[in-house]
Amino acid sequence: MRMYFWFFIFLHSFVVSNIVQKDAIFNGFKQFLGEVYSYESEQLIGGLSKNTQYLWTVNNKKYVVRVLGESFPKRKNEINIHSLAAANAIAPRVYYYDDAYSFIVMDYIEGHTLFLEQAKKIEVLDCIVQKVRSVTQLDAHDFLDEGGWNLCARINQDYNTIKNQQDVKLNSMIEQTFNAMNNIHQKLETQQRPLVFCHNDLNYRNIFFTEKDVIFIDWEMAGMNYEFYDLAYYSVFSCLHEADDYYLLTKYLQHIPSADELDYFKDIKLMIRCCNSFYVLAFLEHIPTSIPMESIKTFEFYAHVLCRDAALFSSCEFLYAIAVSQLQQFLSEYRA
């Protein structure tokens, strides 16, 4: 009886919370639209965060509502940075956000998230470079978390979560990757290149492609980071090859990249592979036993699948496979 009582309390609280949230969003639309004569909403799928996206159709026009689940300072920073990026035509236009920074109403982009088949096209690479250069020039210092975005600290935090995953082969790969990451991090630090403002999560699912432009969404990770970080992140998730990277860097730098610049770019790509594989493994509640290590395919295979099916974010087996494929690629590229 007691179990049913607490379940009822939880269910009641969940329903009441959703009703209050929906009322707040509805009132937000009235703030900038005035009269609301029709509306409907549906949840959008995808992502590994505490934030949730909804498609609201209000007065026959589509909007995206992003409900934020992080702490107040993080919510406030994300909305302020998104608004700044929107003012510079890098992010979707912002229509409204509440005083508690709990949700933001933005433009619905008529287009689609980037497909891998498009990622290597010259016109797309040119757009990416142009927008990344614009991101680095945003004056967002007033909105940044104190201390900035520490890539190595995040990797260490996730490593401490996953280092004993009860799988001998996986544990061995984790240890090898972590030791190699420390070597790469020391190498990057000795170069003392200036940090720049970055989106920090520039994967294809956060890039909307229209006929002649790209728009970046989901600014929760934005902050100061290594130079080239956004370009390297795009390269990793878009499965760019060496020639594509060379073109990307040449356009960004506006000169032929030096050997040191190319090495710096490759090292950042390795750090990104390490960071993302550790983050996904830390996110998983358990390690699937149904997938033999030998059956894991290349990261490019999973990237092609994921870019067309966001629902796979809810599949433990798929996320495990994509994380292990990143570990394998990291070790292969590091040894090379």
MOTA-V979924 format. One record per residue. RES is the residue in one letter. PSI is psi as a letter, one per 20 degrees, with the letter a starting at -180 (NA if undefined). D_CENTER is the distance of its C-alpha to the mean C-alpha in Angstrom with 1 decimal. Layout:
res:RES psi:PSI d_center:D_CENTER
res:RES psi:PSI d_center:D_CENTER
This chain:
res:M psi:g d_center:43.3
res:R psi:h d_center:41.3
res:M psi:g d_center:38.2
res:Y psi:h d_center:38.5
res:F psi:g d_center:39.0
res:W psi:h d_center:35.7
res:F psi:g d_center:33.9
res:F psi:g d_center:35.5
res:I psi:g d_center:34.4
res:F psi:g d_center:30.8
res:L psi:g d_center:30.9
res:H psi:g d_center:32.7
res:S psi:g d_center:30.2
res:F psi:g d_center:27.2
res:V psi:g d_center:29.1
res:V psi:g d_center:30.3
res:S psi:g d_center:26.9
res:N psi:h d_center:25.5
res:I psi:g d_center:28.7
res:V psi:g d_center:28.3
res:Q psi:g d_center:24.7
res:K psi:h d_center:25.7
res:D psi:g d_center:28.7
res:A psi:g d_center:26.7
res:I psi:g d_center:24.5
res:F psi:g d_center:27.7
res:N psi:h d_center:29.4
res:G psi:g d_center:26.5
res:F psi:h d_center:27.1
res:K psi:h d_center:30.8
res:Q psi:g d_center:30.2
res:F psi:i d_center:29.1
res:L psi:h d_center:30.8
res:G psi:d d_center:34.0
res:E psi:p d_center:35.3
res:V psi:o d_center:33.1
res:Y psi:i d_center:35.2
res:S psi:q d_center:32.8
res:Y psi:q d_center:29.3
res:E psi:q d_center:27.4
res:S psi:q d_center:23.9
res:E psi:q d_center:21.8
res:Q psi:q d_center:18.6
res:L psi:q d_center:15.7
res:I psi:r d_center:14.2
res:G psi:q d_center:10.9
res:G psi:q d_center:7.9
res:L psi:m d_center:8.3
res:S psi:r d_center:9.0
res:K psi:i d_center:12.3
res:N psi:q d_center:11.7
res:T psi:p d_center:13.4
res:Q psi:q d_center:13.9
res:Y psi:q d_center:17.4
res:L psi:o d_center:19.4
res:W psi:p d_center:22.5
res:T psi:o d_center:25.4
res:V psi:p d_center:27.7
res:N psi:k d_center:31.0
res:N psi:j d_center:30.0
res:K psi:q d_center:26.9
res:K psi:p d_center:23.3
res:Y psi:q d_center:20.7
res:V psi:p d_center:17.3
res:V psi:p d_center:17.4
res:R psi:o d_center:14.4
res:V psi:p d_center:15.9
res:L psi:p d_center:14.5
res:G psi:j d_center:15.4
res:E psi:a d_center:14.8
res:S psi:r d_center:17.8
res:F psi:g d_center:19.6
res:P psi:h d_center:18.8
res:K psi:g d_center:15.0
res:R psi:g d_center:15.4
res:K psi:g d_center:17.8
res:N psi:g d_center:15.8
res:E psi:g d_center:12.8
res:I psi:g d_center:15.4
res:N psi:g d_center:17.4
res:I psi:g d_center:14.8
res:H psi:g d_center:13.8
res:S psi:g d_center:17.6
res:L psi:g d_center:18.2
res:A psi:h d_center:15.8
res:A psi:h d_center:17.4
res:A psi:i d_center:20.8
res:N psi:k d_center:20.1
res:A psi:k d_center:19.1
res:I psi:h d_center:15.4
res:A psi:r d_center:14.0
res:P psi:q d_center:15.8
res:R psi:p d_center:19.1
res:V psi:p d_center:19.4
res:Y psi:h d_center:22.5
res:Y psi:q d_center:22.6
res:Y psi:q d_center:21.3
res:D psi:r d_center:23.5
res:D psi:h d_center:25.1
res:A psi:j d_center:23.3
res:Y psi:k d_center:19.9
res:S psi:i d_center:19.2
res:F psi:q d_center:18.1
res:I psi:p d_center:17.6
res:V psi:p d_center:19.2
res:M psi:r d_center:18.0
res:D psi:q d_center:19.0
res:Y psi:p d_center:18.6
res:I psi:p d_center:17.7
res:E psi:n d_center:20.4
res:G psi:b d_center:18.8
res:H psi:q d_center:16.2
res:T psi:q d_center:12.8
res:L psi:p d_center:13.5
res:F psi:q d_center:15.7
res:L psi:h d_center:16.2
res:E psi:h d_center:19.8
res:Q psi:h d_center:18.9
res:A psi:h d_center:16.5
res:K psi:i d_center:19.6
res:K psi:q d_center:21.7
res:I psi:g d_center:23.1
res:E psi:h d_center:22.6
res:V psi:g d_center:18.9
res:L psi:g d_center:18.6
res:D psi:g d_center:20.8
res:C psi:g d_center:18.6
res:I psi:g d_center:15.5
res:V psi:g d_center:17.7
res:Q psi:g d_center:19.2
res:K psi:h d_center:16.1
res:V psi:g d_center:14.7
res:R psi:h d_center:18.2
res:S psi:h d_center:18.2
res:V psi:g d_center:15.1
res:T psi:h d_center:17.0
res:Q psi:i d_center:20.0
res:L psi:p d_center:18.7
res:D psi:n d_center:20.9
res:A psi:j d_center:18.5
res:H psi:h d_center:20.4
res:D psi:i d_center:21.9
res:F psi:j d_center:18.6
res:L psi:q d_center:17.1
res:D psi:q d_center:17.4
res:E psi:p d_center:20.4
res:G psi:i d_center:19.9
res:G psi:a d_center:16.6
res:W psi:o d_center:13.6
res:N psi:o d_center:15.3
res:L psi:g d_center:13.6
res:C psi:h d_center:16.9
res:A psi:h d_center:17.4
res:R psi:g d_center:14.2
res:I psi:g d_center:15.2
res:N psi:g d_center:18.7
res:Q psi:g d_center:17.8
res:D psi:h d_center:16.2
res:Y psi:g d_center:19.1
res:N psi:h d_center:21.6
res:T psi:h d_center:20.2
res:I psi:i d_center:20.4
res:K psi:i d_center:23.3
res:N psi:m d_center:25.8
res:Q psi:j d_center:24.4
res:Q psi:k d_center:28.0
res:D psi:o d_center:27.5
res:V psi:g d_center:29.5
res:K psi:g d_center:27.8
res:L psi:g d_center:24.3
res:N psi:h d_center:25.4
res:S psi:g d_center:27.0
res:M psi:h d_center:23.9
res:I psi:g d_center:21.9
res:E psi:g d_center:24.7
res:Q psi:g d_center:25.1
res:T psi:g d_center:21.4
res:F psi:g d_center:21.5
res:N psi:g d_center:24.8
res:A psi:h d_center:23.6
res:M psi:g d_center:20.5
res:N psi:h d_center:23.0
res:N psi:g d_center:25.1
res:I psi:g d_center:22.3
res:H psi:g d_center:21.3
res:Q psi:g d_center:24.9
res:K psi:g d_center:25.3
res:L psi:g d_center:22.4
res:E psi:h d_center:23.9
res:T psi:h d_center:27.4
res:Q psi:h d_center:26.4
res:Q psi:l d_center:25.7
res:R psi:q d_center:23.8
res:P psi:q d_center:22.6
res:L psi:q d_center:19.2
res:V psi:r d_center:17.5
res:F psi:p d_center:15.1
res:C psi:q d_center:11.6
res:H psi:g d_center:8.4
res:N psi:j d_center:6.9
res:D psi:l d_center:3.4
res:L psi:m d_center:5.9
res:N psi:r d_center:6.0
res:Y psi:h d_center:8.9
res:R psi:i d_center:7.8
res:N psi:j d_center:6.5
res:I psi:o d_center:9.8
res:F psi:p d_center:13.0
res:F psi:p d_center:16.1
res:T psi:a d_center:19.5
res:E psi:h d_center:22.8
res:K psi:j d_center:22.6
res:D psi:r d_center:19.4
res:V psi:q d_center:15.6
res:I psi:p d_center:13.7
res:F psi:p d_center:10.2
res:I psi:r d_center:8.8
res:D psi:n d_center:6.8
res:W psi:j d_center:8.0
res:E psi:h d_center:8.1
res:M psi:i d_center:7.1
res:A psi:q d_center:9.4
res:G psi:a d_center:12.5
res:M psi:p d_center:15.0
res:N psi:a d_center:14.3
res:Y psi:q d_center:16.2
res:E psi:q d_center:17.4
res:F psi:i d_center:16.0
res:Y psi:g d_center:12.6
res:D psi:g d_center:10.7
res:L psi:g d_center:13.3
res:A psi:h d_center:13.1
res:Y psi:g d_center:9.4
res:Y psi:g d_center:10.4
res:S psi:g d_center:13.5
res:V psi:g d_center:12.3
res:F psi:h d_center:10.3
res:S psi:j d_center:13.1
res:C psi:l d_center:15.7
res:L psi:q d_center:17.6
res:H psi:r d_center:21.0
res:E psi:g d_center:22.9
res:A psi:h d_center:24.6
res:D psi:g d_center:21.4
res:D psi:g d_center:20.0
res:Y psi:g d_center:23.5
res:Y psi:g d_center:23.5
res:L psi:g d_center:20.0
res:L psi:h d_center:21.3
res:T psi:g d_center:24.7
res:K psi:h d_center:23.5
res:Y psi:g d_center:21.3
res:L psi:h d_center:24.1
res:Q psi:k d_center:26.8
res:H psi:r d_center:28.9
res:I psi:p d_center:29.2
res:P psi:q d_center:26.9
res:S psi:r d_center:28.9
res:A psi:h d_center:28.9
res:D psi:g d_center:27.4
res:E psi:h d_center:24.5
res:L psi:g d_center:23.8
res:D psi:g d_center:24.0
res:Y psi:g d_center:21.7
res:F psi:g d_center:19.1
res:K psi:h d_center:19.7
res:D psi:h d_center:19.5
res:I psi:h d_center:16.1
res:K psi:g d_center:14.9
res:L psi:g d_center:16.7
res:M psi:h d_center:15.0
res:I psi:g d_center:11.5
res:R psi:g d_center:13.1
res:C psi:g d_center:14.7
res:C psi:g d_center:11.8
res:N psi:h d_center:9.7
res:S psi:g d_center:13.0
res:F psi:g d_center:14.2
res:Y psi:g d_center:11.3
res:V psi:g d_center:11.8
res:L psi:h d_center:15.6
res:A psi:h d_center:15.6
res:F psi:h d_center:14.0
res:L psi:q d_center:16.7
res:E psi:h d_center:20.0
res:H psi:r d_center:22.2
res:I psi:o d_center:22.5
res:P psi:p d_center:23.7
res:T psi:i d_center:27.2
res:S psi:i d_center:27.6
res:I psi:o d_center:25.7
res:P psi:q d_center:27.8
res:M psi:h d_center:26.0
res:E psi:i d_center:28.1
res:S psi:i d_center:26.7
res:I psi:p d_center:23.1
res:K psi:a d_center:22.4
res:T psi:q d_center:20.5
res:F psi:h d_center:16.7
res:E psi:h d_center:17.3
res:F psi:g d_center:19.1
res:Y psi:h d_center:16.3
res:A psi:g d_center:13.8
res:H psi:g d_center:16.5
res:V psi:g d_center:16.9
res:L psi:h d_center:13.4
res:C psi:i d_center:12.8
res:R psi:i d_center:15.9
res:D psi:n d_center:15.7
res:A psi:h d_center:12.9
res:A psi:h d_center:15.6
res:L psi:i d_center:15.2
res:F psi:h d_center:12.4
res:S psi:i d_center:15.6
res:S psi:o d_center:17.5
res:C psi:g d_center:18.1
res:E psi:g d_center:19.9
res:F psi:g d_center:17.3
res:L psi:h d_center:14.5
res:Y psi:g d_center:17.3
res:A psi:g d_center:18.3
res:I psi:h d_center:14.9
res:A psi:g d_center:14.7
res:V psi:h d_center:18.3
res:S psi:h d_center:18.1
res:Q psi:g d_center:15.7
res:L psi:g d_center:18.3
res:Q psi:g d_center:21.0
res:Q psi:h d_center:19.6
res:F psi:g d_center:19.0
res:L psi:h d_center:22.6
res:S psi:g d_center:24.0
res:E psi:h d_center:22.6
res:Y psi:g d_center:23.6
res:R psi:h d_center:27.1
res:A psi:NA d_center:27.5
